[in-house]
């Protein structure tokens, strides 16, 4: 008998039919003799309706009251799911974040979990109950309801798995796992059986929408295996686990991309110490996340700096850049919002040389120009023109043979 | 400076526009320098949607989970109302039943308030905040969310008024007070300025839908004035207060009616001790509330018993009665569901004789036959044929001159 944490997202409990189906999955696990904690999100529909109501009342709602409002969404989900489990002759009990002992700091809308009081949880588990916990929410030191921000329900699940020493934390979602590339773009993209935490982190950071980085980071820190799998099929998904030796045979685990990119450049900045620091300080102060940075000297005494940002902050960034241009007497600020980022991720890169040069050659052969490059130990990213993005993802997936399972024969790439 | 409790029902906060209007009322009171606790209900729309969701999942939902589900409704209301108050530059804080310290027993769906921990409430009031409390809900000794059942939000408001020693508990609703008769039936029905707790209790019990009896009972017990008034106008409503001497000048305060009546009769029961007790015990066991009872001996050794019940329990009652008929060898069971009850209420009846006989004479003059009679110290009720109900209400209202304020000239009855 093991303890398992299962997390179901909002799309998994979107209506009565789906809630009943989720109850079946839960009961099946329970009947294998496991202890079970289930974390559930609000449905997207509920959250959107609540956001709309708030927007009708005030443009910028009070953050505390926003958490009070939105947390009602998960409360609805846990109640309905518990009813569905009980209707199928299994004992369940729903707990709000506060009741489940999820303690957070007092930062509304994006609270951090500071600890979990497990007494009530353990008591109900001991009674043989399936414990259904509201994701995304907790309670502050002042006993106010807080929410954890984006990816908050995953975080609740991982944190519970940590403190309860769960065997695995299963993340049920509407995709069946993590793929070697976006299956909407690459037809023969393959579901990966295993990924290391670091690979998953790189992928999360690169726009793969399966899980937020903060939950993967916590799973990595406390070494809790994650199993990302589909609510709508029984097949095994992708297990995220700590690095094991066999993983290194896989040089590249996946191709990811991010089309939400702008390349911003400032030309002929005076080349003095502290200039770059000043520039990025100003951006950081306005909470603009900068991704890749390139600095180059065109001629003596002046510098060019380029960096990438998300398209949602283009206007804000441009305003700041124009101020800086004036202040520092730079020559020009310009941007290109028709760029995108394509990346290769693989823990095997650590021990295999030549991945980067192979990537550049493949893109060059397709006449795709690389505008910026950045690398980590297990990732290579290139900024290219957006019009070349699909071609780049497909050719990289093909040339690195990601459609093939390691040590298996080439499976036809034109089938699915 | 006084402390005032204001309660707003679900219809008062049904949409953003209404919520903003309610915030205006609240702020107006606050600006008079009062401390303010506001109790708010879920909107009917929210509650209905949640009930529908539950019904789609299971026929008879678990009571604990039902409370978890429904309490989300008030949580939404308090968050939105607090946002609206804050948007109008006043400081407010929302508190769930649990956060407001509303302690109840553990009976889900119809919990009783056992006490209120006022520490948090008083702390926030001291800071000058308008405290917005979720009505209808509390927390059990096991720290589960409970709901208080019908009229629960009124009860929350009255209980808070009691423990906080409020000057008055204002019940805002969609009518402007308590009328001498239902204004939909009696065109010149008049809003009463004052009623005693006992009169209000009789009226609540007689189908006047303004407030549930349990809240009035608590207000009476702890002597908290209630002020029933309209959310949608500024006029003074009806104040419910303890009996004061001037009230006794008003002999009759109102005519009420209840069309939801069935007269049930069992004929030729053996006239033995304990027979009636047995009959009404069986009904009580099935939670059937019996109102008026008449027992008469038609001839020696046999008894006839008639009583009234609500139409919703007709089928259930009939089944029980037929069993009893067989068991006790009575001759016959029959019912009349075309009856209704009309009542006069007035604290002045205590000291004024002749009200009953005047009522009977008025009805007789209209050829309205009285089938059953029951009285209390401040009420007289008659069961009549339903077809005569409107006529009875109107003629009693007219003949007892309820359209006239005491000691004022007759105002034209044909105007409004």
Interface residues (C-beta under 8 A of the other chain):
Chain A: X15 X16 X19 X20 X50 X53 X54 X56 X57 X58 X61 X62 X64 X65 X66 X68 X69 X71 X72 X73 X75 X76 X78 X79 X80 X82 X83 X84 X86 X87 X93 X94 X96 X98 X99 X120 X143 X144 X145
Chain B: X15 X16 X19 X20 X50 X53 X54 X56 X57 X58 X61 X62 X64 X65 X66 X68 X69 X71 X72 X73 X75 X76 X78 X79 X80 X82 X83 X84 X86 X87 X93 X94 X96 X98 X99 X120 X143 X144 X145
